[in-house]
Amino acid sequence: MTEPTPPAGRPAKPRRVPTELAALAMGVTQATIRKWASRGKITRHGGPRRAEYDLDELFALARRGETE
């Protein structure tokens, strides 16, 4: 998986996706994404009815090998 980098000197804009797409990007179930969030491995964004997750945070988790 390759990740685009922002232009030099610009901070990266958060890329947030719903649970379904976060699970698809990571190759896991939606339940796993929710479990990681409840355990503090990733940050849950959004409101009570719409959870969103930052793709960059998910990719960093995968790079660290903490997806078990």
mmCIF file of the N, C-alpha and C atoms, coordinates in Angstrom:
data_MODEL
# 
_entry.id   MODEL 
# 
loop_
_atom_site.group_PDB 
_atom_site.id 
_atom_site.type_symbol 
_atom_site.label_atom_id 
_atom_site.label_alt_id 
_atom_site.label_comp_id 
_atom_site.label_asym_id 
_atom_site.label_entity_id 
_atom_site.label_seq_id 
_atom_site.pdbx_PDB_ins_code 
_atom_site.Cartn_x 
_atom_site.Cartn_y 
_atom_site.Cartn_z 
_atom_site.occupancy 
_atom_site.B_iso_or_equiv 
_atom_site.pdbx_formal_charge 
_atom_site.auth_seq_id 
_atom_site.auth_comp_id 
_atom_site.auth_asym_id 
_atom_site.auth_atom_id 
_atom_site.pdbx_PDB_model_num 
ATOM 1   N N  . MET A 1 1  ? 0.825   -1.173 0.000  1.00 0.00 ? 1  MET A N  1 
ATOM 2   C CA . MET A 1 1  ? 0.000   0.000  0.000  1.00 0.00 ? 1  MET A CA 1 
ATOM 3   C C  . MET A 1 1  ? 0.877   1.247  0.000  1.00 0.00 ? 1  MET A C  1 
ATOM 4   N N  . THR A 1 2  ? 0.725   2.096  -0.960 1.00 0.00 ? 2  THR A N  1 
ATOM 5   C CA . THR A 1 2  ? 1.488   3.330  -0.954 1.00 0.00 ? 2  THR A CA 1 
ATOM 6   C C  . THR A 1 2  ? 0.569   4.473  -0.562 1.00 0.00 ? 2  THR A C  1 
ATOM 7   N N  . GLU A 1 3  ? 1.144   5.430  0.114  1.00 0.00 ? 3  GLU A N  1 
ATOM 8   C CA . GLU A 1 3  ? 0.380   6.567  0.602  1.00 0.00 ? 3  GLU A CA 1 
ATOM 9   C C  . GLU A 1 3  ? 0.905   7.837  -0.053 1.00 0.00 ? 3  GLU A C  1 
ATOM 10  N N  . PRO A 1 4  ? 0.008   8.681  -0.568 1.00 0.00 ? 4  PRO A N  1 
ATOM 11  C CA . PRO A 1 4  ? 0.469   9.940  -1.146 1.00 0.00 ? 4  PRO A CA 1 
ATOM 12  C C  . PRO A 1 4  ? 1.009   10.857 -0.054 1.00 0.00 ? 4  PRO A C  1 
ATOM 13  N N  . THR A 1 5  ? 2.013   11.627 -0.391 1.00 0.00 ? 5  THR A N  1 
ATOM 14  C CA . THR A 1 5  ? 2.574   12.565 0.564  1.00 0.00 ? 5  THR A CA 1 
ATOM 15  C C  . THR A 1 5  ? 2.123   13.973 0.213  1.00 0.00 ? 5  THR A C  1 
ATOM 16  N N  . PRO A 1 6  ? 1.896   14.818 1.225  1.00 0.00 ? 6  PRO A N  1 
ATOM 17  C CA . PRO A 1 6  ? 1.480   16.188 0.936  1.00 0.00 ? 6  PRO A CA 1 
ATOM 18  C C  . PRO A 1 6  ? 2.634   16.982 0.356  1.00 0.00 ? 6  PRO A C  1 
ATOM 19  N N  . PRO A 1 7  ? 2.321   18.060 -0.375 1.00 0.00 ? 7  PRO A N  1 
ATOM 20  C CA . PRO A 1 7  ? 3.393   18.911 -0.898 1.00 0.00 ? 7  PRO A CA 1 
ATOM 21  C C  . PRO A 1 7  ? 4.256   19.440 0.242  1.00 0.00 ? 7  PRO A C  1 
ATOM 22  N N  . ALA A 1 8  ? 5.517   19.681 -0.038 1.00 0.00 ? 8  ALA A N  1 
ATOM 23  C CA . ALA A 1 8  ? 6.453   20.163 0.979  1.00 0.00 ? 8  ALA A CA 1 
ATOM 24  C C  . ALA A 1 8  ? 5.934   21.444 1.617  1.00 0.00 ? 8  ALA A C  1 
ATOM 25  N N  . GLY A 1 9  ? 6.033   21.508 2.935  1.00 0.00 ? 9  GLY A N  1 
ATOM 26  C CA . GLY A 1 9  ? 5.632   22.709 3.655  1.00 0.00 ? 9  GLY A CA 1 
ATOM 27  C C  . GLY A 1 9  ? 4.155   22.764 4.012  1.00 0.00 ? 9  GLY A C  1 
ATOM 28  N N  . ARG A 1 10 ? 3.372   21.804 3.560  1.00 0.00 ? 10 ARG A N  1 
ATOM 29  C CA . ARG A 1 10 ? 1.944   21.794 3.883  1.00 0.00 ? 10 ARG A CA 1 
ATOM 30  C C  . ARG A 1 10 ? 1.629   20.635 4.815  1.00 0.00 ? 10 ARG A C  1 
ATOM 31  N N  . PRO A 1 11 ? 0.850   20.911 5.866  1.00 0.00 ? 11 PRO A N  1 
ATOM 32  C CA . PRO A 1 11 ? 0.448   19.794 6.725  1.00 0.00 ? 11 PRO A CA 1 
ATOM 33  C C  . PRO A 1 11 ? -0.567  18.912 6.000  1.00 0.00 ? 11 PRO A C  1 
ATOM 34  N N  . ALA A 1 12 ? -0.535  17.649 6.298  1.00 0.00 ? 12 ALA A N  1 
ATOM 35  C CA . ALA A 1 12 ? -1.472  16.716 5.667  1.00 0.00 ? 12 ALA A CA 1 
ATOM 36  C C  . ALA A 1 12 ? -2.879  16.946 6.211  1.00 0.00 ? 12 ALA A C  1 
ATOM 37  N N  . LYS A 1 13 ? -3.849  16.959 5.315  1.00 0.00 ? 13 LYS A N  1 
ATOM 38  C CA . LYS A 1 13 ? -5.246  17.089 5.724  1.00 0.00 ? 13 LYS A CA 1 
ATOM 39  C C  . LYS A 1 13 ? -5.719  15.720 6.189  1.00 0.00 ? 13 LYS A C  1 
ATOM 40  N N  . PRO A 1 14 ? -6.415  15.658 7.330  1.00 0.00 ? 14 PRO A N  1 
ATOM 41  C CA . PRO A 1 14 ? -6.898  14.353 7.792  1.00 0.00 ? 14 PRO A CA 1 
ATOM 42  C C  . PRO A 1 14 ? -7.786  13.702 6.740  1.00 0.00 ? 14 PRO A C  1 
ATOM 43  N N  . ARG A 1 15 ? -7.559  12.421 6.517  1.00 0.00 ? 15 ARG A N  1 
ATOM 44  C CA . ARG A 1 15 ? -8.377  11.662 5.561  1.00 0.00 ? 15 ARG A CA 1 
ATOM 45  C C  . ARG A 1 15 ? -9.178  10.672 6.372  1.00 0.00 ? 15 ARG A C  1 
ATOM 46  N N  . ARG A 1 16 ? -10.402 11.051 6.697  1.00 0.00 ? 16 ARG A N  1 
ATOM 47  C CA . ARG A 1 16 ? -11.246 10.223 7.539  1.00 0.00 ? 16 ARG A CA 1 
ATOM 48  C C  . ARG A 1 16 ? -12.252 9.448  6.711  1.00 0.00 ? 16 ARG A C  1 
ATOM 49  N N  . VAL A 1 17 ? -12.433 8.189  7.080  1.00 0.00 ? 17 VAL A N  1 
ATOM 50  C CA . VAL A 1 17 ? -13.349 7.305  6.362  1.00 0.00 ? 17 VAL A CA 1 
ATOM 51  C C  . VAL A 1 17 ? -14.257 6.608  7.371  1.00 0.00 ? 17 VAL A C  1 
ATOM 52  N N  . PRO A 1 18 ? -15.444 6.185  6.925  1.00 0.00 ? 18 PRO A N  1 
ATOM 53  C CA . PRO A 1 18 ? -16.333 5.442  7.823  1.00 0.00 ? 18 PRO A CA 1 
ATOM 54  C C  . PRO A 1 18 ? -15.772 4.057  8.151  1.00 0.00 ? 18 PRO A C  1 
ATOM 55  N N  . THR A 1 19 ? -16.370 3.430  9.128  1.00 0.00 ? 19 THR A N  1 
ATOM 56  C CA . THR A 1 19 ? -15.904 2.124  9.612  1.00 0.00 ? 19 THR A CA 1 
ATOM 57  C C  . THR A 1 19 ? -15.765 1.113  8.486  1.00 0.00 ? 19 THR A C  1 
ATOM 58  N N  . GLU A 1 20 ? -16.734 1.059  7.612  1.00 0.00 ? 20 GLU A N  1 
ATOM 59  C CA . GLU A 1 20 ? -16.714 0.078  6.522  1.00 0.00 ? 20 GLU A CA 1 
ATOM 60  C C  . GLU A 1 20 ? -15.480 0.237  5.638  1.00 0.00 ? 20 GLU A C  1 
ATOM 61  N N  . LEU A 1 21 ? -15.161 1.466  5.284  1.00 0.00 ? 21 LEU A N  1 
ATOM 62  C CA . LEU A 1 21 ? -13.993 1.695  4.423  1.00 0.00 ? 21 LEU A CA 1 
ATOM 63  C C  . LEU A 1 21 ? -12.684 1.514  5.185  1.00 0.00 ? 21 LEU A C  1 
ATOM 64  N N  . ALA A 1 22 ? -12.681 1.852  6.476  1.00 0.00 ? 22 ALA A N  1 
ATOM 65  C CA . ALA A 1 22 ? -11.480 1.623  7.290  1.00 0.00 ? 22 ALA A CA 1 
ATOM 66  C C  . ALA A 1 22 ? -11.166 0.126  7.341  1.00 0.00 ? 22 ALA A C  1 
ATOM 67  N N  . ALA A 1 23 ? -12.203 -0.679 7.519  1.00 0.00 ? 23 ALA A N  1 
ATOM 68  C CA . ALA A 1 23 ? -12.014 -2.131 7.560  1.00 0.00 ? 23 ALA A CA 1 
ATOM 69  C C  . ALA A 1 23 ? -11.513 -2.651 6.221  1.00 0.00 ? 23 ALA A C  1 
ATOM 70  N N  . LEU A 1 24 ? -12.084 -2.145 5.144  1.00 0.00 ? 24 LEU A N  1 
ATOM 71  C CA . LEU A 1 24 ? -11.661 -2.562 3.809  1.00 0.00 ? 24 LEU A CA 1 
ATOM 72  C C  . LEU A 1 24 ? -10.195 -2.190 3.559  1.00 0.00 ? 24 LEU A C  1 
ATOM 73  N N  . ALA A 1 25 ? -9.799  -0.987 3.952  1.00 0.00 ? 25 ALA A N  1 
ATOM 74  C CA . ALA A 1 25 ? -8.421  -0.534 3.752  1.00 0.00 ? 25 ALA A CA 1 
ATOM 75  C C  . ALA A 1 25 ? -7.422  -1.387 4.532  1.00 0.00 ? 25 ALA A C  1 
ATOM 76  N N  . MET A 1 26 ? -7.848  -1.878 5.702  1.00 0.00 ? 26 MET A N  1 
ATOM 77  C CA . MET A 1 26 ? -6.944  -2.649 6.551  1.00 0.00 ? 26 MET A CA 1 
ATOM 78  C C  . MET A 1 26 ? -7.055  -4.159 6.350  1.00 0.00 ? 26 MET A C  1 
ATOM 79  N N  . GLY A 1 27 ? -8.068  -4.592 5.609  1.00 0.00 ? 27 GLY A N  1 
ATOM 80  C CA . GLY A 1 27 ? -8.247  -6.025 5.386  1.00 0.00 ? 27 GLY A CA 1 
ATOM 81  C C  . GLY A 1 27 ? -8.755  -6.766 6.610  1.00 0.00 ? 27 GLY A C  1 
ATOM 82  N N  . VAL A 1 28 ? -9.554  -6.080 7.412  1.00 0.00 ? 28 VAL A N  1 
ATOM 83  C CA . VAL A 1 28 ? -10.117 -6.680 8.624  1.00 0.00 ? 28 VAL A CA 1 
ATOM 84  C C  . VAL A 1 28 ? -11.624 -6.431 8.641  1.00 0.00 ? 28 VAL A C  1 
ATOM 85  N N  . THR A 1 29 ? -12.307 -6.952 9.641  1.00 0.00 ? 29 THR A N  1 
ATOM 86  C CA . THR A 1 29 ? -13.741 -6.728 9.755  1.00 0.00 ? 29 THR A CA 1 
ATOM 87  C C  . THR A 1 29 ? -14.031 -5.386 10.431 1.00 0.00 ? 29 THR A C  1 
ATOM 88  N N  . GLN A 1 30 ? -15.271 -4.936 10.273 1.00 0.00 ? 30 GLN A N  1 
ATOM 89  C CA . GLN A 1 30 ? -15.691 -3.712 10.944 1.00 0.00 ? 30 GLN A CA 1 
ATOM 90  C C  . GLN A 1 30 ? -15.615 -3.876 12.460 1.00 0.00 ? 30 GLN A C  1 
ATOM 91  N N  . ALA A 1 31 ? -15.902 -5.076 12.935 1.00 0.00 ? 31 ALA A N  1 
ATOM 92  C CA . ALA A 1 31 ? -15.824 -5.356 14.377 1.00 0.00 ? 31 ALA A CA 1 
ATOM 93  C C  . ALA A 1 31 ? -14.392 -5.152 14.886 1.00 0.00 ? 31 ALA A C  1 
ATOM 94  N N  . THR A 1 32 ? -13.412 -5.524 14.079 1.00 0.00 ? 32 THR A N  1 
ATOM 95  C CA . THR A 1 32 ? -12.013 -5.340 14.478 1.00 0.00 ? 32 THR A CA 1 
ATOM 96  C C  . THR A 1 32 ? -11.672 -3.859 14.581 1.00 0.00 ? 32 THR A C  1 
ATOM 97  N N  . ILE A 1 33 ? -12.134 -3.067 13.629 1.00 0.00 ? 33 ILE A N  1 
ATOM 98  C CA . ILE A 1 33 ? -11.896 -1.616 13.687 1.00 0.00 ? 33 ILE A CA 1 
ATOM 99  C C  . ILE A 1 33 ? -12.496 -1.044 14.968 1.00 0.00 ? 33 ILE A C  1 
ATOM 100 N N  . ARG A 1 34 ? -13.727 -1.435 15.281 1.00 0.00 ? 34 ARG A N  1 
ATOM 101 C CA . ARG A 1 34 ? -14.377 -0.937 16.507 1.00 0.00 ? 34 ARG A CA 1 
ATOM 102 C C  . ARG A 1 34 ? -13.631 -1.412 17.758 1.00 0.00 ? 34 ARG A C  1 
ATOM 103 N N  . LYS A 1 35 ? -13.112 -2.648 17.726 1.00 0.00 ? 35 LYS A N  1 
ATOM 104 C CA . LYS A 1 35 ? -12.356 -3.184 18.860 1.00 0.00 ? 35 LYS A CA 1 
ATOM 105 C C  . LYS A 1 35 ? -11.063 -2.394 19.058 1.00 0.00 ? 35 LYS A C  1 
ATOM 106 N N  . TRP A 1 36 ? -10.351 -2.107 17.976 1.00 0.00 ? 36 TRP A N  1 
ATOM 107 C CA . TRP A 1 36 ? -9.121  -1.313 18.087 1.00 0.00 ? 36 TRP A CA 1 
ATOM 108 C C  . TRP A 1 36 ? -9.415  0.056  18.689 1.00 0.00 ? 36 TRP A C  1 
ATOM 109 N N  . ALA A 1 37 ? -10.523 0.657  18.273 1.00 0.00 ? 37 ALA A N  1 
ATOM 110 C CA . ALA A 1 37 ? -10.888 1.977  18.806 1.00 0.00 ? 37 ALA A CA 1 
ATOM 111 C C  . ALA A 1 37 ? -11.205 1.877  20.298 1.00 0.00 ? 37 ALA A C  1 
ATOM 112 N N  . SER A 1 38 ? -11.946 0.856  20.704 1.00 0.00 ? 38 SER A N  1 
ATOM 113 C CA . SER A 1 38 ? -12.306 0.725  22.125 1.00 0.00 ? 38 SER A CA 1 
ATOM 114 C C  . SER A 1 38 ? -11.085 0.433  22.988 1.00 0.00 ? 38 SER A C  1 
ATOM 115 N N  . ARG A 1 39 ? -10.067 -0.194 22.409 1.00 0.00 ? 39 ARG A N  1 
ATOM 116 C CA . ARG A 1 39 ? -8.838  -0.503 23.146 1.00 0.00 ? 39 ARG A CA 1 
ATOM 117 C C  . ARG A 1 39 ? -7.806  0.623  23.078 1.00 0.00 ? 39 ARG A C  1 
ATOM 118 N N  . GLY A 1 40 ? -8.131  1.694  22.353 1.00 0.00 ? 40 GLY A N  1 
ATOM 119 C CA . GLY A 1 40 ? -7.233  2.838  22.283 1.00 0.00 ? 40 GLY A CA 1 
ATOM 120 C C  . GLY A 1 40 ? -6.133  2.727  21.240 1.00 0.00 ? 40 GLY A C  1 
ATOM 121 N N  . LYS A 1 41 ? -6.187  1.727  20.378 1.00 0.00 ? 41 LYS A N  1 
ATOM 122 C CA . LYS A 1 41 ? -5.161  1.588  19.332 1.00 0.00 ? 41 LYS A CA 1 
ATOM 123 C C  . LYS A 1 41 ? -5.325  2.653  18.254 1.00 0.00 ? 41 LYS A C  1 
ATOM 124 N N  . ILE A 1 42 ? -6.579  3.044  17.977 1.00 0.00 ? 42 ILE A N  1 
ATOM 125 C CA . ILE A 1 42 ? -6.874  4.084  16.987 1.00 0.00 ? 42 ILE A CA 1 
ATOM 126 C C  . ILE A 1 42 ? -7.903  5.035  17.579 1.00 0.00 ? 42 ILE A C  1 
ATOM 127 N N  . THR A 1 43 ? -7.990  6.225  17.002 1.00 0.00 ? 43 THR A N  1 
ATOM 128 C CA . THR A 1 43 ? -8.914  7.243  17.475 1.00 0.00 ? 43 THR A CA 1 
ATOM 129 C C  . THR A 1 43 ? -10.205 7.203  16.679 1.00 0.00 ? 43 THR A C  1 
ATOM 130 N N  . ARG A 1 44 ? -11.320 7.201  17.386 1.00 0.00 ? 44 ARG A N  1 
ATOM 131 C CA . ARG A 1 44 ? -12.628 7.260  16.739 1.00 0.00 ? 44 ARG A CA 1 
ATOM 132 C C  . ARG A 1 44 ? -13.035 8.722  16.638 1.00 0.00 ? 44 ARG A C  1 
ATOM 133 N N  . HIS A 1 45 ? -13.367 9.158  15.442 1.00 0.00 ? 45 HIS A N  1 
ATOM 134 C CA . HIS A 1 45 ? -13.838 10.514 15.196 1.00 0.00 ? 45 HIS A CA 1 
ATOM 135 C C  . HIS A 1 45 ? -15.302 10.437 14.786 1.00 0.00 ? 45 HIS A C  1 
ATOM 136 N N  . GLY A 1 46 ? -15.962 11.578 14.710 1.00 0.00 ? 46 GLY A N  1 
ATOM 137 C CA . GLY A 1 46 ? -17.345 11.602 14.266 1.00 0.00 ? 46 GLY A CA 1 
ATOM 138 C C  . GLY A 1 46 ? -18.302 11.658 15.440 1.00 0.00 ? 46 GLY A C  1 
ATOM 139 N N  . GLY A 1 47 ? -19.587 11.568 15.124 1.00 0.00 ? 47 GLY A N  1 
ATOM 140 C CA . GLY A 1 47 ? -20.620 11.664 16.141 1.00 0.00 ? 47 GLY A CA 1 
ATOM 141 C C  . GLY A 1 47 ? -21.091 10.308 16.610 1.00 0.00 ? 47 GLY A C  1 
ATOM 142 N N  . PRO A 1 48 ? -22.141 10.311 17.439 1.00 0.00 ? 48 PRO A N  1 
ATOM 143 C CA . PRO A 1 48 ? -22.636 9.051  17.986 1.00 0.00 ? 48 PRO A CA 1 
ATOM 144 C C  . PRO A 1 48 ? -23.171 8.084  16.926 1.00 0.00 ? 48 PRO A C  1 
ATOM 145 N N  . ARG A 1 49 ? -23.648 8.601  15.818 1.00 0.00 ? 49 ARG A N  1 
ATOM 146 C CA . ARG A 1 49 ? -24.219 7.735  14.786 1.00 0.00 ? 49 ARG A CA 1 
ATOM 147 C C  . ARG A 1 49 ? -23.284 7.508  13.605 1.00 0.00 ? 49 ARG A C  1 
ATOM 148 N N  . ARG A 1 50 ? -22.160 8.192  13.568 1.00 0.00 ? 50 ARG A N  1 
ATOM 149 C CA . ARG A 1 50 ? -21.250 8.046  12.426 1.00 0.00 ? 50 ARG A CA 1 
ATOM 150 C C  . ARG A 1 50 ? -19.802 8.067  12.893 1.00 0.00 ? 50 ARG A C  1 
ATOM 151 N N  . ALA A 1 51 ? -19.235 6.892  12.997 1.00 0.00 ? 51 ALA A N  1 
ATOM 152 C CA . ALA A 1 51 ? -17.830 6.776  13.380 1.00 0.00 ? 51 ALA A CA 1 
ATOM 153 C C  . ALA A 1 51 ? -16.968 6.950  12.136 1.00 0.00 ? 51 ALA A C  1 
ATOM 154 N N  . GLU A 1 52 ? -15.862 7.643  12.305 1.00 0.00 ? 52 GLU A N  1 
ATOM 155 C CA . GLU A 1 52 ? -14.882 7.812  11.234 1.00 0.00 ? 52 GLU A CA 1 
ATOM 156 C C  . GLU A 1 52 ? -13.495 7.591  11.799 1.00 0.00 ? 52 GLU A C  1 
ATOM 157 N N  . TYR A 1 53 ? -12.605 7.131  10.925 1.00 0.00 ? 53 TYR A N  1 
ATOM 158 C CA . TYR A 1 53 ? -11.233 6.828  11.327 1.00 0.00 ? 53 TYR A CA 1 
ATOM 159 C C  . TYR A 1 53 ? -10.267 7.445  10.331 1.00 0.00 ? 53 TYR A C  1 
ATOM 160 N N  . ASP A 1 54 ? -9.125  7.895  10.830 1.00 0.00 ? 54 ASP A N  1 
ATOM 161 C CA . ASP A 1 54 ? -8.117  8.558  10.012 1.00 0.00 ? 54 ASP A CA 1 
ATOM 162 C C  . ASP A 1 54 ? -7.264  7.499  9.301  1.00 0.00 ? 54 ASP A C  1 
ATOM 163 N N  . LEU A 1 55 ? -7.228  7.570  7.972  1.00 0.00 ? 55 LEU A N  1 
ATOM 164 C CA . LEU A 1 55 ? -6.459  6.589  7.195  1.00 0.00 ? 55 LEU A CA 1 
ATOM 165 C C  . LEU A 1 55 ? -4.973  6.613  7.544  1.00 0.00 ? 55 LEU A C  1 
ATOM 166 N N  . ASP A 1 56 ? -4.424  7.795  7.751  1.00 0.00 ? 56 ASP A N  1 
ATOM 167 C CA . ASP A 1 56 ? -2.996  7.877  8.080  1.00 0.00 ? 56 ASP A CA 1 
ATOM 168 C C  . ASP A 1 56 ? -2.699  7.174  9.409  1.00 0.00 ? 56 ASP A C  1 
ATOM 169 N N  . GLU A 1 57 ? -3.612  7.307  10.367 1.00 0.00 ? 57 GLU A N  1 
ATOM 170 C CA . GLU A 1 57 ? -3.432  6.624  11.649 1.00 0.00 ? 57 GLU A CA 1 
ATOM 171 C C  . GLU A 1 57 ? -3.523  5.109  11.466 1.00 0.00 ? 57 GLU A C  1 
ATOM 172 N N  . LEU A 1 58 ? -4.440  4.660  10.625 1.00 0.00 ? 58 LEU A N  1 
ATOM 173 C CA . LEU A 1 58 ? -4.563  3.225  10.347 1.00 0.00 ? 58 LEU A CA 1 
ATOM 174 C C  . LEU A 1 58 ? -3.314  2.684  9.656  1.00 0.00 ? 58 LEU A C  1 
ATOM 175 N N  . PHE A 1 59 ? -2.805  3.421  8.663  1.00 0.00 ? 59 PHE A N  1 
ATOM 176 C CA . PHE A 1 59 ? -1.599  2.972  7.958  1.00 0.00 ? 59 PHE A CA 1 
ATOM 177 C C  . PHE A 1 59 ? -0.391  2.940  8.898  1.00 0.00 ? 59 PHE A C  1 
ATOM 178 N N  . ALA A 1 60 ? -0.321  3.903  9.815  1.00 0.00 ? 60 ALA A N  1 
ATOM 179 C CA . ALA A 1 60 ? 0.781   3.917  10.789 1.00 0.00 ? 60 ALA A CA 1 
ATOM 180 C C  . ALA A 1 60 ? 0.700   2.700  11.706 1.00 0.00 ? 60 ALA A C  1 
ATOM 181 N N  . LEU A 1 61 ? -0.513  2.324  12.104 1.00 0.00 ? 61 LEU A N  1 
ATOM 182 C CA . LEU A 1 61 ? -0.713  1.137  12.917 1.00 0.00 ? 61 LEU A CA 1 
ATOM 183 C C  . LEU A 1 61 ? -0.210  -0.105 12.192 1.00 0.00 ? 61 LEU A C  1 
ATOM 184 N N  . ALA A 1 62 ? -0.536  -0.194 10.907 1.00 0.00 ? 62 ALA A N  1 
ATOM 185 C CA . ALA A 1 62 ? -0.074  -1.333 10.113 1.00 0.00 ? 62 ALA A CA 1 
ATOM 186 C C  . ALA A 1 62 ? 1.449   -1.355 9.989  1.00 0.00 ? 62 ALA A C  1 
ATOM 187 N N  . ARG A 1 63 ? 2.056   -0.191 9.783  1.00 0.00 ? 63 ARG A N  1 
ATOM 188 C CA . ARG A 1 63 ? 3.528   -0.120 9.663  1.00 0.00 ? 63 ARG A CA 1 
ATOM 189 C C  . ARG A 1 63 ? 4.208   -0.579 10.947 1.00 0.00 ? 63 ARG A C  1 
ATOM 190 N N  . ARG A 1 64 ? 3.588   -0.232 12.095 1.00 0.00 ? 64 ARG A N  1 
ATOM 191 C CA . ARG A 1 64 ? 4.162   -0.640 13.386 1.00 0.00 ? 64 ARG A CA 1 
ATOM 192 C C  . ARG A 1 64 ? 3.902   -2.115 13.684 1.00 0.00 ? 64 ARG A C  1 
ATOM 193 N N  . GLY A 1 65 ? 3.061   -2.752 12.895 1.00 0.00 ? 65 GLY A N  1 
ATOM 194 C CA . GLY A 1 65 ? 2.764   -4.162 13.097 1.00 0.00 ? 65 GLY A CA 1 
ATOM 195 C C  . GLY A 1 65 ? 1.847   -4.421 14.279 1.00 0.00 ? 65 GLY A C  1 
ATOM 196 N N  . GLU A 1 66 ? 1.005   -3.447 14.620 1.00 0.00 ? 66 GLU A N  1 
ATOM 197 C CA . GLU A 1 66 ? 0.131   -3.585 15.784 1.00 0.00 ? 66 GLU A CA 1 
ATOM 198 C C  . GLU A 1 66 ? -1.298  -3.947 15.374 1.00 0.00 ? 66 GLU A C  1 
ATOM 199 N N  . THR A 1 67 ? -1.445  -4.716 14.316 1.00 0.00 ? 67 THR A N  1 
ATOM 200 C CA . THR A 1 67 ? -2.793  -5.033 13.828 1.00 0.00 ? 67 THR A CA 1 
ATOM 201 C C  . THR A 1 67 ? -3.297  -6.370 14.332 1.00 0.00 ? 67 THR A C  1 
ATOM 202 N N  . GLU A 1 68 ? -2.656  -6.930 15.288 1.00 0.00 ? 68 GLU A N  1 
ATOM 203 C CA . GLU A 1 68 ? -3.086  -8.230 15.848 1.00 0.00 ? 68 GLU A CA 1 
ATOM 204 C C  . GLU A 1 68 ? -4.124  -8.021 16.911 1.00 0.00 ? 68 GLU A C  1 
# 
